[in-house]
Each structure stands twice: as structure tokens, then as C-alpha cells.
């Protein structure tokens, strides 16, 4: 009978230690970065605004005149912004201190349907917007 009580007590202590370890390692996940995107349409451009933890910090825009994609990073958070257009053009702020704006252009046939996407990348993770439909 004594051996059984010792085994049960040992198992209980092990379970308690395991749950404490799980709680300690799970805590940083609750403080994860929250990223969201919002498309705004203006004439002559479309802009994806990037919200990090609820604050509009950066953006990606497509300018119809000149078929230009620009990525703007306005937050000194160690991350960077990429803006991609389905025509094969990508602008990135990687390697630059914020605030920084990078632009790339490529001539596209007028009226052509394209898709614009914004991404926030930092320390091995990436949050990307849906691909929004835009027109050249």
C-alpha cells in the first residue's frame, strides 16, 4: 500500500511540474503581434494599410499612373514591409531603418486586372494580406 501512495504522489508531482512548464512556455504566445490589413481606394492609387497591434504603422500602395508599387515602413519594430503585384513587381523595405519607402515599377497594359498584396515580416514570421484586385 505504501508503494502505491508514493507512486501516486510522484505522478501527481510530475503532472503538476509539467503543467507549470506548459504555462510558462505558453505565456509569450498570448503576447503575439497582431497584424491586420485594410484596403483603401483613392484615385489614382490603391493602398493596403497595415495595422500592427491596432495601430496603422505601414502601407503598400499601387499607383495606376506609372504602374508603381511602393512599400512604406513607418515603425521601428525590427520588421520590414513587402508589396507585391501579380505582374512580377515587388518593393521591399528590408535592410533599411524606418521610416523608409521603397518603390518599383513595371509598365502594364492599361485596364489589365492585377492583384496587390502586402506583407509584414519579422524574425522568421510573415503576415500577408489577401490578394486585392487592382487595375492598371
N, C-alpha and C positions, 0 to 999 in steps of 0.2 A: 504494500500500500504506500509506503514512504517513497519508493522509487517512482511510482505513478504521479504523486504530487509534485515531486521535483521536476519530472519531465514536463508536466502541465505548466508549472511555474516558469521553466526555462523557455518553453514555446511561447508563453504569454509575453515574457520579456523581449524575446526576439521579434514578435509581431509588433510590439509597441515601438521598438527601435526602428523597425522597417517603416512603420507609418510616419514616424518623426522624420526620418531621412527623406521620404517621399514628399512630405510637406515642405521641408527645407529646400529641396530641389525644384519644386513646382512654383515657388514664390515668384521668381523672375518672369515666368510666363504670364503671370497676371499683370505685369507692368510692361507688356509688349507694346511696341509702337503701333498706333492705329493710323492707317493711311486710307484716304478716300479721294474720289475724283468727281469733278463736276464739269460738264461741257457747257461752254458759253459761246454763243454765236454772235458775231459782230460782222459788219460789212467794212472792209473786205478780208476778214480773218475769222478763224475758229480757234478757240482756246480751251485747253483742258487745265483747270485749276487743280492743284494738288494740295490736299489738306493733310497735315501731319499732326496727329493728336488734336484735331479740331481746328487748327489754325492754317489759313491759306498761306503757305510759305513759298511755293514754287509753281511753275506752269510750263506747258508746252503749247506752242501756237503754230498754226499753219496759215501763212499769208498767201491769199489767192493770187495777188499780183507778184509775180516772180517765183511762184511755187516754192516758197521758202518755209522750212521747218526750223523753229527756234526752241531751245530748251533753256529755261531760266531757273537757276538755283538761288533762292533768297535766304536759305537757312544755313547757319554754321553748325550743322549737326553731324558732320562726318560722312554724310551720304552724297549721292550725286543724282542727276536727272538725265534721262534719255528721252528723246522724242523721235518716233519712227513713223515714216509714211510708207504706204504699201508700194510706192514707186521705187523703193530701194534707198531712200534718203534717211539718214539717221544723224541727229545732232546730240552731242553729249557734253556735260559739264565735268566729266571725270578728269581728275588731276588738277582741278582749279579750285581756289578758295572762293567761297561765296562772299558777296553776291557776284554771280558770273552768268553771262548769257552767251550761248554758242548757237550759231545758225549755219545751215547748209541749204543749198537749193539745187534743183534739177528741173529743167523745163518739161512740162507735161502738157499733153493735148488739152485744149480748153474744153470744159464740160465733162471731162473724164471723172468717173467716180473713184475715189481713193479712200483709204482707211488710215486714221491717225491714232497713235497710241502713245501714252506717257508712262514712264516707269520711274519709280524711286528705288534706288539701290544703295545698300549699306551693309558692310561687314558680312557678306555671304548670303544675304537675303534680298529678294526683289519683290516689290509690289507693283503690278502693272494694271493700268486702266483697261476697260473694254476697248475694242477697236471701234472708234466712232467714224461714221461715214461723213466724208467731206468731198467737195467738188473743186476741181481745178478751174 
